[in-house]
Amino acid sequence: MVMQTCEFAIETLLPHARPMILLDKVTGWDGRAIETALVVRAGAPFFEPGKGIAAHIAIEWMAQSCGAFVGLEALTLARPVRVGFLLGTRNFSANQAWFGENEAVHIRAELVFRDGETGVFDCTVRCRDAVAAKAQLTLHQPADLAAVLASQGIKPRTTEDR
């Protein structure tokens, strides 16, 4: 399939807010894969002056790309964007220790398996036209988040609790 442009801002595709949205934008998607991008900036979460952002943070970039994929699916079907969880990471490897300041980073997440609320994505992070990191991520997006939280003894906060 040919990658399509995305009409939605990244903030509308993910259920959390900046500064913890680490991606800048979606650069394309085709219903089976999504491509996202960011520029490493001083002051960004996880940025260390003189070094940049450590390679292991690429796992979160991959996870957010997967989240943007399901968020885009939801909005395309006029459904709400929901919370999801990273269950596991397999075969993570990085070809560089740091992503330097002002480097352009491109992430691709391709859906390889889905069974109900759980999906597996093959993810690749590219920088300077080379693979910088890759992994396979397993994610879960429960239909009933309140039930999942309750099963763990977590009581959702109300406005009165704040």
C-alpha positions in Angstrom: 0.0 0.0 0.0 1.0 3.6 -0.5 1.5 5.7 2.6 -1.1 8.3 3.1 -0.8 11.6 4.8 -2.3 12.0 8.3 -4.8 14.8 8.9 -4.6 14.6 12.7 -2.0 16.2 15.0 0.0 13.8 17.0 -1.6 15.2 20.2 -5.0 13.9 19.1 -3.8 10.4 18.4 -2.3 9.7 21.9 -4.2 9.7 25.2 -1.6 11.6 27.1 -0.2 15.2 26.9 3.1 17.0 26.3 5.7 17.0 27.5 5.3 13.2 27.5 4.3 13.0 23.9 7.8 12.5 22.5 6.9 12.4 18.8 6.5 15.5 16.6 4.2 14.1 13.9 2.9 11.3 11.8 4.6 11.3 8.3 2.5 8.5 6.8 0.3 5.5 7.3 -1.4 2.8 5.2 -3.6 0.8 7.6 -0.9 -1.7 8.2 2.0 0.6 9.3 2.7 4.1 10.5 5.7 6.3 10.1 6.4 9.1 12.7 9.1 11.6 13.2 10.8 13.8 15.8 13.8 16.1 16.1 15.9 15.7 19.2 15.8 19.0 21.0 17.5 20.4 24.1 15.0 20.6 26.9 13.0 17.6 25.7 12.2 14.8 28.3 15.2 12.5 28.7 17.6 14.9 27.0 21.1 15.1 28.6 23.2 18.2 27.7 26.3 17.3 25.7 24.9 13.8 24.9 21.4 14.0 23.6 18.8 11.2 24.2 19.9 7.7 25.1 19.2 5.0 22.6 16.9 3.0 25.0 14.4 5.9 24.8 13.7 4.7 21.3 11.5 2.0 22.8 9.2 4.7 24.0 9.3 6.4 20.6 8.3 3.0 19.1 5.5 2.5 21.7 4.1 5.9 21.0 4.2 5.2 17.3 2.2 2.1 17.9 -0.2 4.2 20.0 -0.5 6.7 17.3 -1.4 3.8 14.9 -4.3 2.6 17.0 -5.3 6.2 17.8 -5.4 6.9 14.0 -7.5 3.8 13.5 -9.9 4.9 16.2 -10.4 8.4 14.9 -10.8 7.2 11.3 -13.7 5.0 12.6 -15.1 7.9 14.7 -14.2 6.2 18.0 -12.4 7.6 21.0 -8.7 7.3 21.5 -8.0 4.9 24.4 -5.2 4.1 26.8 -2.9 1.2 25.9 0.0 -0.6 27.6 3.4 -1.8 26.5 3.5 -5.4 27.6 6.9 -6.4 26.3 9.8 -5.7 24.0 11.6 -8.4 22.1 14.9 -8.3 20.3 15.7 -4.6 21.0 19.0 -3.5 19.5 20.6 -0.2 19.0 23.4 0.7 16.6 24.2 3.9 18.5 24.3 4.9 22.1 22.8 8.4 21.8 20.6 10.5 19.5 22.3 13.9 19.3 20.8 17.3 19.5 19.0 18.4 16.3 19.0 14.9 14.8 16.0 14.0 12.8 14.6 10.6 13.8 12.1 8.5 11.8 10.1 5.6 13.3 8.2 2.9 11.5 5.8 0.6 13.3 4.3 -2.2 11.3 1.4 -4.4 12.6 2.3 -8.1 12.3 -0.3 -9.7 14.6 -3.5 -8.7 16.3 -5.7 -10.8 18.5 -8.5 -8.8 20.0 -7.1 -6.2 22.4 -3.4 -7.2 21.9 -1.1 -6.4 19.0 2.5 -7.0 17.9 4.4 -4.5 15.9 7.8 -4.7 14.2 9.5 -1.3 14.8 12.5 0.4 13.3 14.1 3.7 14.2 16.2 5.4 11.5 18.6 8.3 11.8 20.9 9.7 9.2 19.5 7.2 6.6 20.6 4.2 8.7 18.8 1.9 11.1 19.6 3.2 14.6 17.4 0.8 16.6 14.8 -1.9 16.2 12.5 -4.1 18.3 9.3 -6.0 18.3 6.7 -4.6 20.7 3.6 -6.2 22.2 0.9 -3.9 23.3 -2.5 -4.2 24.9 -5.4 -1.9 24.7 -8.2 -3.0 27.0 -11.8 -2.3 26.1 -12.6 -1.7 29.8 -9.7 0.2 31.4 -11.6 0.7 34.7 -12.0 -3.1 35.1 -8.2 -3.6 34.5 -7.4 -0.9 37.0 -9.9 -2.3 39.6 -8.4 -5.8 39.1 -5.1 -4.3 40.3 -6.6 -2.6 43.3 -6.4 0.8 41.6 -9.3 3.2 42.3 -9.7 5.8 39.5 -9.4 9.4 40.8 -12.4 11.6 40.7 -12.5 15.3 40.5 -13.2 15.4 44.2 -9.8 13.7 44.8 -7.9 16.4 43.1 
